[in-house]
Amino acid sequence: MTVNVLFAARPDHWRIYEAPLKKALSDRGVAANLSPDLAPEEVDYIVYSPNSTVQDFTPYSRTKAVLNLWAGVENIVDNPTLRIPLARMVDHGLTQGMVEWVTGHVLRHHLGMDRHILGQDGEWRADAPPLASHRRVTVLGLGALGEACARMLVRLGFAVTGWSRRPKDIPGVSCLSGDVGLHAALKAADILVLLLPLTDETENLLNADTLALLPEGAVIVNPGRGPLIDDDALIAALDRGHVAHATLDVFRVEPLPAEHQFWAHPKITVTPHIASETRPETAAEVIAENIRRGESGEPFLHLVDRESGY
Ligand SMILES: NC(=O)c1ccc[n+]([C@@H]2O[C@H](COP(=O)([O-])OP(=O)(O)OC[C@H]3O[C@@H](n4cnc5c(N)ncnc54)[C@H](OP(=O)(O)O)[C@@H]3O)[C@@H](O)[C@H]2O)c1
């Protein structure tokens, strides 16, 4: 039997996803009619990104699952018209990209690279950085991305603390959870990496009170979501020197408006939501595997818990 799969993501992405998706489905023996243009009542699966024009799922009467191309689901998880399973993207290409970005930015701050890259002024600054074992890095969020980053930071020798909603056990990582755990995790953060999803619980998690728990001179690296941080509290903490630097990849409004104070702030590095992205070849495997599972009555992978919001 042929399944109808609607590609409801950015139109220009159809060009790059069509071939890998077709191959991955065919490799699994799934006969599929994959198209960006199908009548809603004929659709069995929707390959989705939240910037798609599909926002009302009511007409998709026989659809079995929505398969998100993004890891973050905050723009779809509360959609009241969506009453079928929603899977988020866990793609090893995306994970590898995030590990590389986080590691690079942590090492930048750990090694004090800016001092030398920006300080080619004839002054011999012979202060060597400490070893990674003397640098404490905390990762908030130990999911697909946070855990992979924490493991890589451990391999580099950093003293890594992690924090998640439920208790975790990751070799080499001091794993904490709950409110008490958050306080300890923040106090142990010379460098703080945010890899939490955006939910009602995590919005403004870094605010004036929690920023004050960070050690003096801490650095923040946020590839998670912009609203995890209270922007005004961050600026205040940077301006009084409590936080030394923030490297931000994600923002409340994206693209970050050209006149936004973050761009010109001397202690903020803005990167334009490029920490990592879904990679078509590897993501197609995940989507195809979920369609295969749906067709053979096996449970879907990476289902979103609508209650928790991620
Ligand atoms: N900048 C980029 O390019 C980019 C790319 C991809 C993703 N992202 C962002 O990265 C986020 C994380 O992705 P992921 O795939 O790692 O997500 P994930 O697998 O769902 O992991 C989320 C982690 O956050 C923890 N968490 C959630 N709510 C919490 C709370 N209230 N208190 C404490 N911990 C909480 C979870 O705890 P449990 O383990 O206990 O469930 C889990 O460890 C995405 O949601 C997205 O916002 C950014």
The ligand as a Gaussian input file, in Angstrom:
#p B3LYP/6-31G(d) Opt

LIG

0 1
 N       20.087000      27.082000      18.294000
 C       19.879000      26.036000      17.522000
 O       20.346000      25.991000      16.393000
 C       19.053000      24.889000      18.049000
 C       18.984000      23.707000      17.309000
 C       18.264000      22.645000      17.833000
 C       17.634000      22.757000      19.066000
 N       17.724000      23.913000      19.781000
 C       17.095000      24.053000      21.103000
 O       17.625000      23.061000      21.962000
 C       16.562000      22.585000      22.776000
 C       16.918000      21.234000      23.390000
 O       16.856000      20.239000      22.384000
 P       16.932000      18.678000      22.752000
 O       16.746000      17.927000      21.497000
 O       18.137000      18.405000      23.579000
 O       15.641000      18.570000      23.693000
 P       15.237000      17.346000      24.645000
 O       15.882000      16.088000      24.197000
 O       13.751000      17.396000      24.734000
 O       15.874000      17.729000      26.048000
 C       15.383000      18.737000      26.843000
 C       16.123000      18.694000      28.171000
 O       15.662000      19.778000      28.974000
 C       15.225000      19.269000      30.227000
 N       14.115000      20.068000      30.743000
 C       12.936000      20.372000      30.146000
 N       12.156000      21.100000      30.974000
 C       12.857000      21.241000      32.125000
 C       12.588000      21.873000      33.349000
 N       11.435000      22.511000      33.591000
 N       13.536000      21.814000      34.319000
 C       14.704000      21.159000      34.111000
 N       15.021000      20.536000      32.960000
 C       14.104000      20.582000      31.975000
 C       14.775000      17.867000      29.935000
 O       14.734000      17.146000      31.154000
 P       14.381000      15.574000      31.175000
 O       15.620000      14.906000      30.603000
 O       14.182000      15.290000      32.582000
 O       13.182000      15.400000      30.299000
 C       15.847000      17.417000      28.964000
 O       17.006000      17.004000      29.652000
 C       15.370000      22.570000      21.817000
 O       14.141000      22.565000      22.513000
 C       15.583000      23.854000      21.067000
 O       14.961000      24.905000      21.783000
 C       18.424000      24.985000      19.276000

